[in-house]
Amino acid sequence: MKRYKIVYKNYSEAVEKLYATVQSYLPYTLVCGKEEDDAYHTIWIGVTEGVCGYKIVVDEKQRVEITAEDEANLLYAVSDFKNIYLPFNNSRDKDRVVDFYVRKPFLEPLKPVEISSCPRIKRRGLWTWGHTIYDYKKYIDNMVTLKLNTLIIWNDFVPVNIGDVIDYAHDHGVKIYLGFAWGWDTSDVKVNISDTLCLTEHVVNKYQKEYKNLSCDGIYFQSFTEKTADNIDGVNIADAVITFVNRTAEKIFEMNPECEILFGLHAMSVLERIEEFKKIDERISIIWEDLGAFPYHNSPSETDGFTKTKELNIKIRDLRDAGFGCVLKSNYRLNWFDFEHQAGPYIMGVTEEKVRKKKLDTVKPLLRTIQADWIKNAELAKRLISDFNEDSIVTVLAEDGMFEECITYPMALYAQMMWDCERPTEEIMHQAALMPDVDFV
């Protein structure tokens, strides 16, 4: 049987990852280069004009072509070649006499296939506090594995190494939005919403001093809406925040007209005034949270009221012609009982491996519970995600769940649904369960 050769147009990280994937099956016989050789089956990889997303073709003669519209999608193609196509080859062979025998990709003929794939939702990603990223390179690498391309990072202080984080993300097709407070405090003790002029000045100065000259793709903020009541000291939250946000954003746009601003809005304090948010500056995207049941709820077991949540999701989606997004939850989140704010500037995502492994062991019991609830309720998540438009900004809360060490099954389901929610839920669940990079806990 012929051996395999990886043939590439330009050497890149995608080529390297493809080599590592195939080499795990063919440790001593795999070769690579820029020219095809008749003595080998070819695995051709490269960026190609005319491809939307990526394309994987395996023909009867065992020629493999992996092509994509750009380098980011080429990385996605390699990830899916590893996590979706090869497990499909590795499944039990019904024609074998011994029913537990599995095929061996590359050592036995690959199954012919033609896969063309592009994302249903253009901006798909994660929302996290920066200090809960323990290895920023592995965190971003795992995002690429799941074909995620948007990361919102909330910090008390801008990390010292944020330039390196942004550069690494951009090299992997991931956009970075840096989050900071615009008068946001869960106790509200620092916020006088009847007079926010001084707060506007503070936010604008902070943006100019700390964020304006960074190479991030935009800023994200939360203000004083994370309350169950609709007022603070008798002042309506919706009215106050709309005036404050528009005034503050206008001053930032005067400094930087190209700045992309994402407004993190907690729905629970403004539910009776949602229509008022049509007044928000059209240059601002509203990123909604806390709309009710799973998958907006922190717990994946909280499905009561799902129909109402789904209806509300459609309502806010259609509220404005301007940018719309959300933060979905039902995942691991910060333990607020022992939470402490960052004391000052810090270096993000450089924790030692042994510390990360120990931390992972502590979170696994809850990850297992979350996983079980997702297996039960995944259909509801897909039904809600199916309502988003392709231009929606859909992010998932990923706080302190050791994402860099463990791609959980729920995270894989989220990612698969955002990429392609048109397939039956059971097919998405089956496919995610076969992914070798996914960890059942």
Sequence and secondary structure as in RCSB ss.txt:
>XXXX:A:sequence
MKRYKIVYKNYSEAVEKLYATVQSYLPYTLVCGKEEDDAYHTIWIGVTEGVCGYKIVVDEKQRVEITAEDEANLL
YAVSDFKNIYLPFNNSRDKDRVVDFYVRKPFLEPLKPVEISSCPRIKRRGLWTWGHTIYDYKKYIDNMVTLKLNT
LIIWNDFVPVNIGDVIDYAHDHGVKIYLGFAWGWDTSDVKVNISDTLCLTEHVVNKYQKEYKNLSCDGIYFQSFT
EKTADNIDGVNIADAVITFVNRTAEKIFEMNPECEILFGLHAMSVLERIEEFKKIDERISIIWEDLGAFPYHNSP
SETDGFTKTKELNIKIRDLRDAGFGCVLKSNYRLNWFDFEHQAGPYIMGVTEEKVRKKKLDTVKPLLRTIQADWI
KNAELAKRLISDFNEDSIVTVLAEDGMFEECITYPMALYAQMMWDCERPTEEIMHQAALMPDVDFV
>XXXX:A:secstr
  EEEEEESS  HHHHHHHHHHHTTSTTT EEESS  TTEEEEEEEE TT SSEEEEE TT  EEEEESSHHHHH
HHHHHIIIIIHHHHTSB TTSSSTT B  BTTB    EEEEE  SSSEEEEEEEGGG SBHHHHHHHHHHTT  E
EEEE SS  TTHHHHHHHHHHTT EEEEEEESS  TT TT  TT  HHHHHHHHHHIIIIITTS  SEEEEE TT
  SSSEETTEEHHHHHHHHHHHHHHHHHHH TT  EEEEEEGGGTGGGGGGGGGS TTEEEEEE  SSTTSSSST
T  TTHHHHHHHHHHHHTS SS EEEEE SS    TTS     S    SB  HHHHHHHHHHHHHHHHHHHHHHH
HHHHHHHHHHTTS TT EEEEE  SS TTT  BHHHHHHHHHHH  SS HHHHHHHHHH TT B  
